[in-house]
Amino acid sequence: MQKQTKTPVFQNSDGTWGHLTKTVNPLICTIEYGSSTGFSSKEEAEKSYQKSMDSYQDLLSMLKKTRNVPFTFSEYLDYWIKEIQAPASNGSSTLARDQWVADLIIQPHLHKDMLLSCITPNYINQILESCQEYCSNGGYYAYKLLHKVLKSAHENAYIPSVDFQEIKRYPEPTRKAVFYSTDQFRKFLAEASKSSCYLEIQLALFCGLTSAEILGLKYTDFNKTTQLLTIERIYTANHTEKGYQIKKLSGSRQNRILKIPSFIFHELSKRKKENKLILANQPSDFKQFICLGSTARIKSIETFNSALKRVSIAPSLPVVRMGDLRYMFAQFLVNQDFSMEAISAILGHTKLSTTLNFCSMFLNEEPKIGTVIGDSLDPFLRTRIPGYKGAY
């Protein structure tokens, strides 16, 4: 898991340079975050940044010594993850979840730091509010983590007892995705292979595509030689005269390119033959699209979910929907220690906060289907997506 950090030296829109600052306020034991700008060159900004950090470290060391406090709040959060939680976790998913919440939700949204012994319920509430503003489940998961961290700090005599009645609790996310155990997942795949929507199921489960993206796919989007899939458009039903809309993707979602498993091309070849039979008997405006129903029109999302219901019920499994398959795929990427930036790029999210909200659906789930998916996707995970420069 990569920690999200801000670049300390940056260039402004007017061409000048600036850098982030940390300023110690010894009267109230806080570290204020700010910036200094107006430098004519990057080198000048870097020199100023180093000078300001040296001064900051000297003042902070002096304050810690005067107050006999070894940590700031931010430092103790890092310390707790690395030195207390990690040795006790034995590599569990709990550690990955806690590190994720600390590095991606809490730390980047601290408006200021504070000596650990000086923190107050009001300070913690401000942190939780910032986390909640960043993503809709941020307050809940930040509270869960900070409850453990502050309890540890008290047990180690770094802070007095914390009155959690004064700290706001955020509600647990109510939406729950369905996740299968390894055995359930194998049964699901066996039954899904008999479905007329097996290709669509594979694209959601092994590539993380949305239903609208799947419905918008054409044969020309697949390149069997390179095993690449280009996602250019989405198909959605609506109440217009045509009854549907085909929309080109834009922004960071435009022309998303994914390396996909080879077995999908086998299923695609079968689908092409099936569609050829459908098109032989009736005209269609959708000849190049892969998701055709018996009437030579593009299938509906309801068709997918009805098929999934039949697939789930046959072996007595909890019923899943297309969105659940995408969650399972994202859960696997998290368990494989993909960076949040890489997961966001693969899923086609325009904002990292969207990915955090999305992945919070399974933060409380233990890894279940990793072995099964891992066996299928092993070549995929070891191949870098062309043009993507993020960490894997």
LINSULLIN-V628828 format. One line per field, one symbol per residue. ss: DSSP state (H for helix, E for strand, - for the rest). phi: phi as a letter, one per 30 degrees, with the letter a starting at -180 (. if undefined). psi: psi as a letter, one per 40 degrees, with the letter a starting at -180 (. if undefined). A space follows every 50 residues. Layout:
ss->???
phi->???
psi->???
//
This chain:
ss->--------EEE-----EEEEEEEEE----EEEEEEEEEE--HHHHHHHHH HHHHHHHHHHHHHHHHH----EHHHHHHHHHHHHHHHHH---HHHHHHHH HHHHHHHHH--EEEEHHH--HHHHHHHHHHHHHH---HHHHHHHHHHHHH HHHHH--------HHH---------------HHHHHHHHHHH-----HHH HHHHHHH---HHHHH--EHHHEE----EEEE-EEEEE------EEEEE-- HHH--EEEE---HHHHHHHHHHHHHHHHH---------E--E-----E-- HHHHHHHHHHHHHH-------HHHHHHHHHHHHHH----HHHHHHHH--- -HHHHHHHHHHH-------HHHHHHHHHHHH-----------
phi->.cddbcddcbcdddjdcaadbbbdcddciccdcaabbjddbddddddddd ddddddddddddddddchbdbdedddddddddccdedddhiddddddddd dddccdedcddacaeedcdbedddddddddddddbdcddddddeddeddd dddddcidbdecdddccdccddeddbdcbcdedddddddddddcddcddd dddddcbidddddddddceddcbddchcbcccbbcbdacdddiabccddb idddhdcbdbddddddddddddddddddddcadadbedddccddcicddc dddedddddddddecicedcceddddddddddddddiddddddddddidd bddddddddddbdccdebceddddddcedddcbddeiccddc
psi->hhhhiihdhihideeiiiiiihhhgddefihhhaihieieiddddddddd ddddddddddddddddefheiidddddddddddddddedffidddddddd dddddddefhdiiihdeeiiddddddddddddddideddddddddddddd dddddefdiihhgedehhhiihhdhhihhiidddddddddddeeiefddd dddddeefiidddddeiideehhddefihhhdiihiiafiddeihhhhii aeehfhhihiidedddddddddddddddedeiiiefdeidghaeeeihii ddddddddddddddefihhiiddddddddddddddefiidddddddefie idddddddeedfdehihdedddddddedddeehhhheheii.
//
